[in-house]
Amino acid sequence: MSKPSAPRREADNEAKAVLRAVRISPRKLDLVAATIRGKRVATAVNELTFSKKRIARDVKKALSSAIANAENNHNLDVDRLVVAEASVGKGLVMKRFQTRGRGRAAGIVKPFAHLTIVVRERAEAEDK
C-alpha cells in the first residue's frame, strides 16, 4: 500500500513550471522575470522573444512549459492565461579562484538560480 498523494498546492485555475539550477545570478534573472510579471501570456512570450538578455531564452522555455502544463494537464484556456507569479530564488554557488601576481589568489563566485513561473486563468468577467 502506498501513502496518499499530496494535495495540489496551486489553485484549480493555476499551473506551474520550475526551472532549477540556471547558471546566472538571481539578481540578473529577476530583472528578466520582472518584465513578464502580471502580463498576459502572449505579451510575455513576445517580450522574451525580442529581449536582448541571454537568459530570456531560458525564461521563455520555462514560460512555454507552464503554458503547456496549463493546457494539457489542467485543461485551462490559453487565451486567458496571465503570468501570476515569476519568482526567483538562490541556488548553489560554485567557488573558484584565479591566480594573481605575487602568489596571491582572487576569489570567483559562480552563482546559480531557480525560477518558478505560475500562470493563472483569468475569469471571463476580468477579461472585459
PyMOL commands that set and color helices and strands:
alter all, ss='L'
color gray80, all
select helices_A, chain A and resi 26-36+41-49+56-73+78-80+101-103+124-127
alter helices_A, ss='H'
color red, helices_A
select strands_A, chain A and resi 14-22+81-99+105-121
alter strands_A, ss='S'
color yellow, strands_A
deselect
rebuild
show_as cartoon
